[in-house]
Amino acid sequence: MPCYPLEATALIVIDMQRDFCAPGGYAAQAGLDTARLAQPIAHIQALLKAARAARLLVIHTREGHRPDLSDCPPEKLQRSIRAGAAIGSEGPMGRLLIRGERGHDFIDELAPWPGEVVIDKPGYGAFHQTDLAQVLANRGTTHLIVCGVTTEVCVHSTLREAVDRGLACTTVGDACAASDPALQAPALAMINVEGGLFGQVLDTDAVVVALTPAPKESAA
């Protein structure tokens, strides 16, 4: 059973945006199955419920770029063009992966509560060109619970930098989804190499139990 210091633990929900998890967004334009990317929603809802009840720091990230693409590296733009979903091009929910567009925002089921931290990131990792490190330092965060999409890209990019920064990390396997289902198991297996090089992988139920106080025994 994992044990988390609640005052020093944060839940980070990676990129549960319409552009990745809803029809018509960036992922759909790139030929990915958005229904599969949306599969972790119920598990993430359970994690959020437990984290909020335990008064954890809750962080939501969104990947996207300025409307003028001044923060989008040319090579990243070219990769998106090759994928058939050019960043900044028009889609059914506005320009793909552009801040302020409907597609860039969170899916309704996982909308942040007032006061929860939102990190807008231009890269795959949540630390790159953001103030996430400062947010965590200000709260004395030592433990990070990670979930979201995609397992092999933005979740892994965030996880690896978090580990390098000395954070104890838990990746919630059934609360993540990969762009290709064949990548999910290997991406999770990589975390456990060398005795947990990148932390531990648990399922949602185990994390929820760890965050939920045991009921107090009534007096006889």
URGI-V110712 format. One record per run of one state. SS is the DSSP state (h for helix, s for strand, l for the rest). FROM is the first residue (numbers start at 1). TO is the last residue. If there is no record, write none. Layout:
ss from to
SS FROM TO
SS FROM TO
//
This chain:
ss from to
l 1 5
h 6 8
s 9 14
l 15 16
s 17 17
h 18 21
l 22 25
h 26 29
l 30 33
h 34 37
l 38 40
h 41 53
l 54 56
s 57 63
l 64 64
s 65 65
l 66 73
h 74 82
l 83 89
s 90 91
l 92 93
s 94 95
l 96 97
s 98 98
l 99 101
h 102 104
l 105 105
s 106 106
l 107 107
h 108 110
l 111 116
s 117 121
l 122 131
h 132 138
l 139 142
s 143 149
l 150 150
h 151 164
l 165 167
s 168 177
l 178 180
h 181 191
l 192 192
h 193 196
l 197 199
s 200 202
l 203 203
h 204 211
l 212 220
//
